[in-house]
Amino acid sequence: FDDVNLANLGTAAFPALPAVPATSGIGPIISNPSFEASVGGVPTGWAPVQTQDGALTLSSTVARTGTNSVEISDTSGPNSEQPAWTTTANLGPLSAGQKVQATVWAEGANATGTSEIAIAWFGSSENYLGTDQSQPLTPGTSTRTELGVDATAPAGAAYAVVSLQSYENSGSVWFDDVNLANLGTAAFPALP
């Protein structure tokens, strides 16, 4: 142990404990998977990226469960600049070969391009190591479809980022009910 602090509070209330690190493995693996909690129109635990290349919004018009989903629409830019909603997975310490499976429900309206769920792996220096992606949502107007991706942690992986992404999409796509299973070394169950 290092830097242990013991304080006699007497009868005073306990102070707030520090936040658990995002990759501690304690608590939910995915924060706010149904997007029900939000602050200022952004789902708690999620961040919009590449917003200059599309419209990323919290939607209350389409939802699989609850009242909210996230929407991505009118996206442009190359494959390397994908507008997305992202969150860091709370997997705890990773080992090379560790398996995870992510799923999400998606629905499109006049969707074009590629809309999918992806898991990106990063090293301890925030260096990018690779990405695993689901099959894309079928273009056009679709009913709710479950998308899924199997991913295996590469050597040197320190954390994973889950991305709900859509690019080259002149329509709209909604994502809801994200699930991430930490399988360890177990075999992957069948994808949807």
N, C-alpha and C positions, 0 to 999 in steps of 0.2 A: 504494500500500500504506500501511496505517496500523497502528500498534502492532505492528510486527514484533518478535519476540523470538528471539534466537539464544542457545542455551546450549551450552557445552562440557561434554559428559557424561563425557568421558574414556572409561573402559571400562564405565561404568554402563549399565544397561538403559534403553532408551527409555521415557519415560513414556507413558501412555495418551493418545491423541489425543482432542480434544473430539468429542462426538457430532455427526453430520451433521444439520443442521436437517431437520425433517419434510418440507419442501417444496423440498428441494434438487434433486430430479430424479435424484439419484445413488442407486443401489441399487434394490430392489424398489419397484414402484408401490404395492402393497398389502402391508402387514405381516401375516405369519402368516395367509395366506388360507385355510388348512385348519384353523386353530385347534388345531394340535398342541402348541404351546408355551403354557404358562400359569403364572401365579403366583397362589396362593391362590384358585383356581377362576375366575380371569379370564384370558381369552386375551391373551397378550402383544400389545401394539399396538392393542388394542380396549378400548372403555369402554362399560359399560351406562349408559343414560340413561333417565330417567322410571321408575326402578325402583319407585316408590311406586304405579305404575299397572299393575304386572304382575310376573310371575316371569321373570327373565332368568338363565339358568344355562348353564354349560359342560356339554355332554352327552357321555357316552361310550356311550350306548345306541343312537343313530342317527348314522351317518356315511356319506358317499358314498365318501370315500377316507380313509385313515388311521383313527384311532380316535375323533376328536372332531368335534363340531359345536356350534353355539350354539342354544339353545332359548329361545323366548319363549312364555309361556302365561298364561292367565287375565288378559287385559288389559282395562282399562277406561279411562275418561277420553275426552275429546273428540279429534277429529282433530288438533287443535293440540298435543296432549300425547301423542305416540306413543312407547311403550316401544320401545327400539331398542338394537342393538349398533352402535357407530360407530367409525370410524377416519379419520384425515386422510390423504388420498391424496398420495403423494409424486410430484407432477407437475412440480415445478420452477416457474420463473416462468411465469405464464399470460398469454395474449393473448386479447383479445375474439375470439370466433369459434372458438377452439380446441375440438376435438371429442374426447370420450371416450365409451367404451362400457363399461358394467359388467354383469357377469352373476354369478349365484349359483344354486346348486341348492337347492331348497326342498322340504320334505315336510310334510304336515299330518296331524294326528289330531283328528278332530271340530272342525276349524278353522272359525271364523266370522269375520266382520269382514273386515279388509283386512290382508294380509301381502305385503310387497313389498321391493324394493331401490330405494334413492333416492340421488341425488347432490345435495347442497346446496352452494350457492356462497356464499362470504363474501369481503368486501373486506378490505383491510389493517388496518382498525380493528375487525375481527371483526364488521362489519355484515353482516346477512343480505341476500342478493341474489336468492335464488330457489331452487327445487327442481325436479328432473326425477325422475319415478317410473316404475317398470316397471308393466306390467299386473299385477294382484294374482294371488296363488296362488288357484286354484279352491277355494272353501270345501268343507268336509267332510274325509273321509279320502282322502289322495292319495298316489300314488307320487312319487318324485323328479321334480321338474319344474324345468327351467332357466328362470329369469326374467332379463330383460335390459332395460336402459334406455340410450337414446342421450341424451347431454347436450352442450350447447354453452355454453362459458364466456361469461357476460355481460360487458359493459364494466365494468371496475373489479374483476373477480374476482382475488383474491390466492391463494385456496386452495379446495379442495373437500373435503367430508366425505362419505364413503360410509356409508349407514345401512341396516341390515337391520332392518326395522321391522314391527310388528304391533299393530293397535289394534282394540278392540271384538271381541276374540277370546276366547271362553270355552273353546276347545280349546288345542292346542299346535301350534307350527310350528318346524321345525328348518332351519337354514341351514348350508351347507357349500360349500367350494371357490369362493371369491370371485375374480373376475378383473376387472381394469380395464385397458383398452387405451387408450393415449394416441395418438389418430389424427392430431393436428395439424390440418391442413386437409383431410385425405383424406375421401372419402365414407364414410358409415357402412356397415359390412357388415350383412347381414341379421341381425335379432334372432332369438333362438330362438322 
